[in-house]
Amino acid sequence: MENVESFTYLGSIIDEQRGSDADVKARIGKARTAFLQLKNIWNSKQLSTNIKVRIFNTNVNNDATTLDGETLENVESFTYLGSIIDEQRGSDADVKARIGKARTAFLQLKNIWNSKQLSTNIKVRIFNTNVKAVLLYGAETWRTTTTTIKKVQVFINSCLRKILDIHWPDTISNSLLWKITNQLPAEEEIRKRR
């Protein structure tokens, strides 16, 4: 058997140091090539381009990364497909943003929650499709810390109590609330999405 310095396995470059630097450089090279091909097509069709490319600085040596002679900006976080991606691969900022968007969606449906003509079952179904879907979008990528799950669960419970018109000092246990509204705990919902 021959000793080799590196090889490709399932699209990743593996070397003596487990391949991370070589793999990242190879992927950046492929992305650069694809970008240049796309830019050539745009230019040949006389389409204007207004592109700002952002990258995480994953290089240990802090060398500036350039693309087509332009230095790429290093950023701490960015939004991709509606989810906030950050340098530490955390999810706190994304969870906070998702709760904000879900709260907005919930408040826009205030007339539905206050309606005496709609059954609780219909209201909960509307909540699941219009609020909970917004809240849990991208949840499969979240780090499921106790804090994250608690924030999500508190928001869901608060919404469900408003839908059921339960206000302080009236109380209801969380387990009874979930049973009445046919809901799973947030942790299970997130786990199901993975």
ChimeraX attribute file (.defattr): number of C-alpha atoms within 10 A of each C-alpha:
attribute: neighborCount
match mode: 1-to-1
recipient: residues
	/A:1	3
	/A:2	3
	/A:3	5
	/A:4	8
	/A:5	8
	/A:6	14
	/A:7	12
	/A:8	11
	/A:9	8
	/A:10	6
	/A:11	10
	/A:12	15
	/A:13	19
	/A:14	18
	/A:15	16
	/A:16	10
	/A:17	10
	/A:18	11
	/A:19	16
	/A:20	16
	/A:21	16
	/A:22	16
	/A:23	17
	/A:24	15
	/A:25	14
	/A:26	15
	/A:27	15
	/A:28	14
	/A:29	13
	/A:30	12
	/A:31	13
	/A:32	15
	/A:33	14
	/A:34	12
	/A:35	14
	/A:36	14
	/A:37	12
	/A:38	12
	/A:39	16
	/A:40	13
	/A:41	12
	/A:42	13
	/A:43	12
	/A:44	9
	/A:45	9
	/A:46	9
	/A:47	11
	/A:48	9
	/A:49	9
	/A:50	6
	/A:51	6
	/A:52	7
	/A:53	12
	/A:54	14
	/A:55	14
	/A:56	16
	/A:57	17
	/A:58	13
	/A:59	13
	/A:60	7
	/A:61	7
	/A:62	9
	/A:63	9
	/A:64	12
	/A:65	15
	/A:66	11
	/A:67	15
	/A:68	11
	/A:69	7
	/A:70	10
	/A:71	12
	/A:72	17
	/A:73	14
	/A:74	15
	/A:75	13
	/A:76	12
	/A:77	17
	/A:78	14
	/A:79	10
	/A:80	8
	/A:81	8
	/A:82	12
	/A:83	19
	/A:84	20
	/A:85	21
	/A:86	17
	/A:87	13
	/A:88	9
	/A:89	12
	/A:90	16
	/A:91	21
	/A:92	18
	/A:93	14
	/A:94	21
	/A:95	24
	/A:96	16
	/A:97	16
	/A:98	24
	/A:99	21
	/A:100	15
	/A:101	15
	/A:102	24
	/A:103	18
	/A:104	13
	/A:105	17
	/A:106	19
	/A:107	14
	/A:108	12
	/A:109	15
	/A:110	12
	/A:111	9
	/A:112	17
	/A:113	24
	/A:114	14
	/A:115	12
	/A:116	9
	/A:117	7
	/A:118	11
	/A:119	11
	/A:120	17
	/A:121	12
	/A:122	12
	/A:123	19
	/A:124	22
	/A:125	14
	/A:126	16
	/A:127	23
	/A:128	15
	/A:129	10
	/A:130	15
	/A:131	24
	/A:132	23
	/A:133	14
	/A:134	21
	/A:135	23
	/A:136	19
	/A:137	18
	/A:138	20
	/A:139	21
	/A:140	14
	/A:141	16
	/A:142	20
	/A:143	14
	/A:144	16
	/A:145	11
	/A:146	9
	/A:147	10
	/A:148	17
	/A:149	18
	/A:150	14
	/A:151	15
	/A:152	21
	/A:153	16
	/A:154	13
	/A:155	17
	/A:156	23
	/A:157	18
	/A:158	13
	/A:159	21
	/A:160	23
	/A:161	17
	/A:162	13
	/A:163	19
	/A:164	18
	/A:165	12
	/A:166	13
	/A:167	11
	/A:168	8
	/A:169	6
	/A:170	7
	/A:171	10
	/A:172	12
	/A:173	9
	/A:174	15
	/A:175	12
	/A:176	11
	/A:177	16
	/A:178	15
	/A:179	11
	/A:180	14
	/A:181	18
	/A:182	11
	/A:183	18
	/A:184	12
	/A:185	15
	/A:186	20
	/A:187	16
	/A:188	11
	/A:189	14
	/A:190	20
	/A:191	11
	/A:192	9
	/A:193	12
	/A:194	10
